[in-house]
Amino acid sequence: MTPPAAPSGPLRVLLCDDNDMLRAALAEVVGSQPDLALAGSAANADEAIRLATAQRPHVVVLDVRFPGGGPYTAEQILRAVPGVRILAFSAYGDQGPRTEMAVVGVAGYLVKGITNARLLAEVRALGAEALKETPSVAEGGADA
């Protein structure tokens, strides 16, 4: 059996947005952090679900208006990766998208345009939650 995830290890983060430039910028921000590891980058739902299943991230940053459906993608990732936390990342701050994402189990919601520091703080907070709740990566599947 694989040992429990170590809180001192890097948090694995999967980035999901259809904007190539935004994904690249976020990847640079995440990759520059010693306590975070980029688990992949996806431009559509199929790619996001495949990468999440294979890489088993702690946190997924997911565009709400994602090709293939943000709520659908979130639901599928939550089923495939027990304990993962999803952070909705949207250009829309109104209550409709927030509610839609919360209903499927998204743990956090940030509106695009926030500072990198705020995004990283939320990723770290959700990652800490994921580590606490995930007793063993082996129970959810193979460790990546």
C-alpha positions, -999 to 999 in steps of 0.1 A, spaced: 0 0 0 12 35 -8 19 57 23 -3 87 29 6 119 10 32 139 29 22 174 38 58 185 32 57 173 -5 47 196 -33 10 201 -39 1 189 -74 -19 215 -93 -38 210 -126 -47 241 -146 -78 240 -169 -86 270 -191 -92 274 -228 -71 305 -230 -36 294 -239 -20 326 -227 -37 325 -193 -28 288 -189 8 296 -197 9 325 -173 -7 304 -145 18 275 -152 47 300 -148 32 312 -115 26 277 -101 59 264 -115 79 291 -97 67 280 -63 89 255 -45 59 240 -26 37 235 -58 41 212 -87 24 215 -121 4 183 -127 -6 194 -162 -25 219 -182 -58 213 -201 -77 232 -227 -110 212 -227 -130 188 -206 -118 155 -220 -81 166 -216 -88 178 -180 -105 146 -169 -78 125 -185 -50 145 -169 -67 145 -135 -72 108 -136 -36 101 -145 -18 128 -124 -41 128 -93 -37 165 -85 -45 179 -51 -60 210 -66 -76 217 -100 -79 253 -111 -109 252 -135 -124 278 -157 -162 280 -151 -170 285 -188 -147 256 -199 -151 239 -233 -171 207 -225 -187 224 -194 -171 236 -162 -196 219 -139 -195 187 -159 -157 187 -158 -157 193 -121 -182 165 -115 -161 140 -135 -128 150 -118 -144 148 -83 -156 112 -91 -122 102 -106 -99 117 -80 -112 113 -44 -101 141 -21 -92 165 -49 -102 202 -44 -115 222 -73 -110 260 -75 -134 276 -100 -117 305 -118 -140 327 -137 -145 361 -153 -180 361 -138 -185 370 -102 -223 368 -102 -242 343 -80 -254 320 -109 -220 305 -118 -210 303 -82 -241 283 -73 -238 261 -103 -202 252 -94 -210 248 -57 -238 223 -64 -214 199 -81 -189 201 -52 -164 228 -62 -145 239 -30 -136 275 -40 -144 303 -64 -122 332 -75 -128 358 -101 -101 363 -127 -81 395 -122 -71 387 -86 -35 389 -76 -12 359 -80 -7 360 -42 -44 356 -37 -46 327 -62 -16 310 -46 -30 314 -11 -63 298 -22 -45 269 -40 -24 263 -9 -54 264 14 -74 239 -7 -43 217 -11 -39 215 27 -76 204 29 -70 178 2 -40 164 21 -59 162 53 -89 144 38 -70 120 15 -59 91 37 -40 73 10 -34 79 -27 -35 42 -32 -72 41 -21 -81 64 -50 -58 48 -75 -21 48 -85 2 75 -73 15 96 -102 
